Amino acid sequence: MRVIHLLRKYDPAEWGGTETAVQRLFDSLRQQGVTPVMYCPQVNGGGARTDNNGDIKRFGICVPTWGISRQERRQYISVGGNLMSFDLLPAMWREPDVALVHTHTLGRLGGIASAVARGRQLPFVVSIHGGLLDVSPALRSTLDGGAHSGFEWGKIFGLLLQSRQLIQHADAVLACNLTEAELLRKKHPGKRIEIQPHGIPMEMYHHDHRAVAREAFTQIRDRDVLLCAGRIDPVKNQAWLITHAPEIFRKYPKALLVLAGACTNEAYGQSLKRQVRDLGISDRVLITGGLPQGDPRLIGLIQESRAVLLASISETFGLVLLEAWAAGTTVISSRTSGASALVRNGENGWLFDLSDPRAFHQAVSQTLLNPGLRTRLAESGRQLATSEYDVRSVACKVKQLYEELIEAKHALCHST
């Protein structure tokens, strides 16, 4: 079974949770006889090309907006602007022996995938990764204030591709959490909406990599590490953690805040560094930069940490929470829809509201002062991750969905 997967971004230099989740899904699907053919944008410009393994096919993209700066253009591509491609449709149309088309992006690129699926009479699946309807007001205002100062000439292509009808054209829609799924079911009654959480290869975190992390980042030795792992971006809200870090440092002299992740917003990344410098806490905050998925240094950082912190404004899933549990580390997360579906407050981790810093500091204190409680919370989380979020079982369910949709499409085509 060969399945086209369309991704808006697949850049090793700016790797994030979505890329990690889909890569792990692809690896597990291959083990079950499904061959993912990944279509994703060319990383550094240029036209279409095929990567060495033949399963990753790059296509050229353009930002369909006049009058924006080079920095705004980079930001548009980096954080999810509504891109356009002129070579994607013919490339996907010519792809041989395809059984199904699965898009992991919306907008005009998703519209191209939908057009190909309809034209070739193939089943069409849409995955919602970043939140379509499940978007917090704070995040929506951020998105509305994006790089759209120029004239967007690509709107005509959105109309032609019927990109706004993407969900209506889908044979199945996969949402990361219950909140998103329920909102979609309400708006699109009768549409097949499934919850497909991200999966995690638990065995990857069984080996102890703490020594590797200590060698790579000597600052973490003999410190109480509080780790925030995720792309450097306003949505991930690292600035909130830095604002509240001095109080933690005053109470706990050994505490060290570590920010690990690729920077997808250059201006925000620079503002974080200025904030750290202005607060006089440069020796208490470590910014590692991006680390590839599965990197022993990153796994070791998670294992070494007293807690993994997540202060996101919006998070539809929260893969890092599963990674923390797999590594035996407890979690402290803002109360997003994704985290709320995973974390049971006081049972397998801690939840707090961004408007209530006191609850955050209480969770940090409980974690640092009570090793026994910290271990119990992490173990409870590990059991949940093992029983419900192993990537092999997630991939098995996805394959079963594919088979059902392919059979239904064949029956429909043969009946006409």
PEWOFEN-V886681 format. One record per backbone hydrogen bond with DSSP energy under -0.5 kcal/mol. CO is the residue of the C=O (numbers start at 0). NH is the residue of the N-H. E is the energy in kcal/mol with one decimal. If there is no record, write none. Layout:
BEGIN
{{CO & NH & E} {CO & NH & E}}
END
This chain:
BEGIN
{{0 & 2 & -0.5} {0 & 34 & -3.3} {1 & 98 & -3.1} {1 & 99 & -0.8} {2 & 36 & -3.0} {3 & 101 & -3.1} {4 & 6 & -0.5} {4 & 38 & -3.1} {5 & 103 & -3.2} {6 & 40 & -0.5} {9 & 11 & -0.6} {10 & 13 & -1.8} {11 & 14 & -0.9} {14 & 261 & -0.5} {15 & 19 & -2.2} {16 & 20 & -2.6} {17 & 21 & -2.6} {18 & 22 & -2.3} {19 & 23 & -2.2} {20 & 24 & -2.0} {21 & 25 & -2.8} {22 & 26 & -2.3} {23 & 27 & -1.9} {24 & 28 & -2.6} {25 & 29 & -2.3} {26 & 30 & -1.2} {27 & 31 & -0.6} {28 & 31 & -1.1} {28 & 33 & -2.5} {29 & 32 & -1.7} {32 & 34 & -0.5} {33 & 35 & -0.8} {34 & 2 & -2.3} {35 & 37 & -0.7} {36 & 4 & -2.6} {36 & 38 & -0.5} {37 & 39 & -0.6} {37 & 56 & -3.8} {38 & 6 & -2.8} {39 & 58 & -1.4} {41 & 44 & -0.7} {48 & 57 & -3.1} {50 & 53 & -1.9} {54 & 37 & -3.3} {54 & 56 & -0.6} {55 & 50 & -3.3} {55 & 57 & -0.5} {56 & 39 & -2.0} {57 & 48 & -2.1} {58 & 41 & -2.6} {61 & 63 & -0.8} {61 & 83 & -1.9} {62 & 64 & -2.4} {63 & 152 & -0.6} {63 & 153 & -1.6} {65 & 150 & -1.9} {68 & 72 & -2.3} {69 & 73 & -2.3} {70 & 74 & -2.5} {71 & 75 & -2.5} {72 & 76 & -2.0} {73 & 77 & -2.5} {74 & 78 & -2.4} {75 & 79 & -0.6} {75 & 80 & -3.6} {80 & 82 & -1.5} {83 & 61 & -2.5} {86 & 90 & -1.4} {87 & 91 & -2.8} {88 & 92 & -2.4} {89 & 93 & -1.7} {90 & 94 & -0.7} {91 & 94 & -0.6} {96 & 1 & -0.5} {98 & 122 & -0.7} {99 & 3 & -2.1} {100 & 124 & -2.6} {101 & 5 & -2.1} {102 & 126 & -2.6} {105 & 109 & -1.9} {106 & 110 & -1.9} {107 & 111 & -1.9} {108 & 112 & -1.9} {109 & 113 & -2.3} {110 & 114 & -2.3} {111 & 115 & -2.3} {112 & 116 & -2.4} {113 & 117 & -2.6} {114 & 118 & -2.6} {115 & 119 & -2.4} {116 & 120 & -0.5} {116 & 121 & -2.8} {117 & 120 & -0.7} {122 & 100 & -2.5} {123 & 170 & -3.0} {123 & 171 & -1.2} {124 & 102 & -2.6} {125 & 173 & -3.2} {126 & 128 & -0.7} {127 & 175 & -0.7} {132 & 134 & -1.9} {135 & 139 & -2.6} {136 & 140 & -2.0} {137 & 141 & -1.3} {138 & 142 & -2.6} {139 & 143 & -2.7} {140 & 144 & -1.0} {142 & 145 & -1.7} {145 & 147 & -2.1} {149 & 151 & -0.6} {150 & 65 & -3.3} {150 & 152 & -1.1} {151 & 154 & -0.8} {152 & 155 & -0.7} {153 & 156 & -0.8} {153 & 157 & -1.5} {154 & 158 & -1.9} {155 & 159 & -2.2} {156 & 160 & -2.5} {157 & 161 & -0.6} {157 & 162 & -2.1} {158 & 161 & -0.7} {161 & 164 & -1.7} {162 & 165 & -1.1} {164 & 168 & -2.1} {165 & 169 & -0.9} {166 & 169 & -0.6} {171 & 125 & -2.2} {172 & 174 & -0.5} {172 & 193 & -3.1} {173 & 127 & -3.1} {174 & 195 & -3.0} {176 & 180 & -2.0} {177 & 181 & -2.8} {178 & 182 & -2.1} {179 & 183 & -2.3} {180 & 184 & -2.5} {181 & 185 & -1.9} {182 & 186 & -1.8} {183 & 187 & -2.7} {187 & 190 & -1.9} {190 & 192 & -0.9} {191 & 172 & -2.5} {191 & 193 & -0.5} {193 & 174 & -3.0} {193 & 195 & -0.7} {194 & 196 & -0.5} {199 & 201 & -1.3} {199 & 390 & -1.4} {200 & 203 & -1.7} {201 & 204 & -1.7} {202 & 205 & -1.3} {202 & 206 & -0.5} {206 & 208 & -0.7} {208 & 212 & -1.8} {209 & 213 & -2.4} {210 & 214 & -2.0} {211 & 215 & -2.2} {212 & 216 & -2.8} {216 & 219 & -1.9} {217 & 220 & -1.4} {219 & 222 & -1.6} {222 & 224 & -1.1} {223 & 255 & -2.2} {224 & 226 & -0.5} {224 & 305 & -2.9} {224 & 306 & -1.1} {225 & 257 & -2.6} {226 & 228 & -0.6} {226 & 308 & -3.4} {227 & 229 & -0.6} {227 & 259 & -2.5} {230 & 232 & -1.0} {231 & 263 & -1.5} {231 & 264 & -0.8} {232 & 235 & -1.2} {232 & 236 & -0.9} {234 & 312 & -2.8} {234 & 313 & -0.7} {235 & 310 & -0.5} {236 & 239 & -1.0} {236 & 240 & -0.9} {237 & 241 & -2.2} {238 & 242 & -2.3} {239 & 243 & -1.6} {240 & 244 & -0.8} {241 & 244 & -0.6} {241 & 245 & -0.7} {243 & 247 & -1.0} {244 & 248 & -2.6} {245 & 249 & -2.2} {246 & 250 & -1.5} {247 & 251 & -2.6} {250 & 252 & -0.5} {251 & 254 & -2.1} {253 & 223 & -2.7} {255 & 225 & -2.9} {255 & 257 & -0.5} {256 & 285 & -2.7} {257 & 227 & -3.1} {257 & 259 & -0.6} {258 & 260 & -0.5} {258 & 287 & -2.2} {258 & 288 & -0.6} {259 & 229 & -2.6} {261 & 231 & -2.8} {261 & 263 & -0.7} {264 & 268 & -2.7} {265 & 269 & -2.2} {266 & 270 & -2.0} {267 & 271 & -2.1} {268 & 272 & -1.7} {269 & 273 & -2.1} {270 & 274 & -2.4} {271 & 275 & -2.5} {272 & 276 & -2.3} {273 & 277 & -3.1} {274 & 278 & -1.9} {275 & 279 & -0.5} {275 & 280 & -2.0} {276 & 279 & -1.0} {280 & 283 & -2.0} {280 & 284 & -0.6} {281 & 284 & -0.5} {283 & 256 & -2.5} {285 & 258 & -3.2} {285 & 287 & -0.6} {288 & 260 & -0.9} {291 & 294 & -1.9} {294 & 297 & -0.7} {294 & 298 & -2.4} {295 & 299 & -2.7} {296 & 300 & -1.9} {297 & 301 & -2.2} {298 & 302 & -2.6} {299 & 303 & -2.3} {300 & 304 & -1.2} {305 & 329 & -0.6} {306 & 226 & -2.3} {306 & 308 & -0.5} {307 & 331 & -2.5} {309 & 333 & -2.5} {314 & 337 & -2.7} {317 & 320 & -1.6} {317 & 321 & -0.8} {318 & 321 & -0.5} {318 & 322 & -2.0} {319 & 323 & -2.4} {320 & 324 & -2.2} {321 & 325 & -2.7} {322 & 326 & -1.6} {323 & 328 & -2.9} {324 & 327 & -1.5} {329 & 307 & -2.2} {330 & 349 & -2.2} {331 & 309 & -2.3} {332 & 351 & -1.8} {333 & 335 & -2.1} {335 & 339 & -2.5} {336 & 340 & -1.1} {337 & 341 & -0.6} {338 & 341 & -1.0} {338 & 342 & -3.5} {342 & 344 & -0.7} {343 & 346 & -2.8} {343 & 347 & -2.0} {343 & 348 & -0.7} {348 & 345 & -3.1} {349 & 332 & -2.9} {351 & 334 & -1.9} {352 & 355 & -2.4} {355 & 358 & -1.0} {355 & 359 & -1.0} {356 & 360 & -2.5} {357 & 361 & -2.3} {358 & 362 & -2.0} {359 & 363 & -2.3} {360 & 364 & -2.5} {361 & 365 & -2.7} {362 & 366 & -2.1} {363 & 367 & -2.6} {364 & 368 & -2.6} {365 & 369 & -1.3} {369 & 373 & -2.4} {370 & 374 & -2.3} {371 & 375 & -2.0} {372 & 376 & -2.6} {373 & 377 & -2.0} {374 & 378 & -2.3} {375 & 379 & -2.2} {376 & 380 & -2.1} {377 & 381 & -2.4} {378 & 382 & -2.2} {379 & 383 & -1.7} {380 & 384 & -2.5} {381 & 385 & -2.4} {382 & 386 & -2.2} {383 & 387 & -2.2} {384 & 388 & -1.7} {388 & 199 & -2.3} {389 & 392 & -0.7} {389 & 393 & -1.7} {390 & 394 & -2.5} {391 & 395 & -1.9} {392 & 396 & -1.7} {393 & 397 & -1.8} {394 & 398 & -2.6} {395 & 399 & -2.1} {396 & 400 & -2.1} {397 & 401 & -2.5} {398 & 402 & -2.5} {399 & 403 & -2.1} {400 & 404 & -2.5} {401 & 405 & -2.7} {402 & 406 & -2.2} {403 & 407 & -2.2} {404 & 408 & -2.4} {405 & 409 & -2.4} {406 & 410 & -2.2} {407 & 411 & -2.1} {408 & 412 & -2.7} {409 & 413 & -2.2} {410 & 414 & -1.0} {411 & 415 & -0.6} {412 & 415 & -0.7}}
END
